[in-house]
Amino acid sequence: MRPSRFTAALGLACAASLGLGVTTTATASSASAATGDFYTPPAAVPAQPGTLMKSEKFFTGLNMWGNTTRIMYSSKDDNGQPTAVTGAYIEPWAAWKGPGPRPVVVYGVGTIGQGDQCAPSRMMASSINLSTPGSLGVNYETQGMNNLLAKGVAVVVTDYIGLGTPGRPHTYMNRDDQAHAILDAARVASKVPGATVKANSKVATYGYSQGGGASAAAVEAAPTYAPDLDVAAAYVGAPPADLQKVLAGVDGSPIAGVIGYFINGAASSSAAVKAFADESVNATGKTMLSRTSGQCTVDTVVSYGYRKTSDFTATGEPIAAVMARNEEVTGFVRAQRTGTMKPTAAVRVATGVADDVVPHAQSKQLALDWCGKGANVTYAPIPGLALGPKSLLNHANPMLADQLTARDWVVQRLSGASATGNCSTAAGLK
């Protein structure tokens, strides 16, 4: 292992550690067997999105600041097919002190991996997961969830489509899949046994990095996909809004291997992307795709950190350049762009000005795109120094710096306070 890759992986693991009754028909003789059975979807998934299919309480000790229930619910993928999604609902120990019923935040985690063992709900009992030999799972979002729970806000966490459940790859950064998984998790929250969230509770979407992209996709899709939900706010942190530019940003970075996550997931949805992977990716690249499909993020940093995607293509060009010559693949990538629809909820877009991994400029552009459509947008550039080209800290530090401010902004919206956006001045900010 190169020292730089080890340092990046160790830093990610250390940062994560610092951030820190069954109603299902499945039964098993041991806890591990029961967990495995829980994540296996039935042969037929309900056609109605937001149907609670299974629930199972589980013990997280003091790791999560509430009573936690593992859930499986129905959603729709980008091809309109019913699909089972897992996650977890957390009923806070703290009382809700705002008006109305207890609200719920749907939490979309940042990039956590593509292997099923990396699913957030599988890692909630501890911040570090060594359940799969040779794989290190890191649940680095724990503190962000607990910040919300401390305010009496319920949290429902989605594992996203294909993450945790066997049979299909996680459709990483697929706009429709992530939006649907978020919104259907909100629909399910009030149906979880023991939940004090109501069907008419206010909802917020919340996430950073991949989670920011998921939150962005969900809040702009909500008026058409889930008009039954009272979506009041969205926190959109460091969103990969324009994948064409993000692919170039992650190329050669510590998280270069996440390009494998995207291609693996996209190939399961798009015949054009599958053909591209078959024809344009060389033997080294095919090995990368196979390995990353079962990895958590730390595994991928160790295996493929700082690699150039030109190592993986038949022509020796960066993957983004090869994709750009394929109109069908380019069309699929463009279809993942957020900012094309108007959110009706208040939105806070936060991005680190020094972020060159998920490039700052394209995140800011998302805020400006929404402003141009007349949305209520608060654009928040997070100051900071660049700590070397494509340093993981350029991307991670703003998440830590903005965490409590983001939480308080969301809680204010859930308490009924209106947001005064800054679209009139956003273009002139960094």
Secondary structure, DSSP 8 states (H G I E B T S, - for coil): --HHHHHHHHHHHHHHHH---B-SS---SSHHHHHHHHTS--SS--SSTT-EEEEEEE--TTSSSEEEEEEEEEEE-TTS-EEEEEEEEEEESS---SSSS--EEEEE----BSSGGG-GGGSTT-SEE--STT--EE-TTHHHHHHHHTTT-EEEEE--TTSSSTTS---TT-HHHHHHHHHHHHHHHTTSTT----TT-EEEEEEETHHHHHHHHHHHHHHHH-TTSEEEEEEEES----HHHHHHHHTTSTTTTHHHHHHHHHHHH-HHHHHHHHHHB-HHHHHHHHHHTT-BHHHHHHHHTT--GGGGBTTSS-HHHHHHT-HHHHHHHHTT-S-SS--SSEEEEEEETT-TTTTHHHHHHHHHHHHHTT--EEEEEE-----STT-HHHHHHHHHHHHHHHHHHHHHHHTT------HHHHTT--
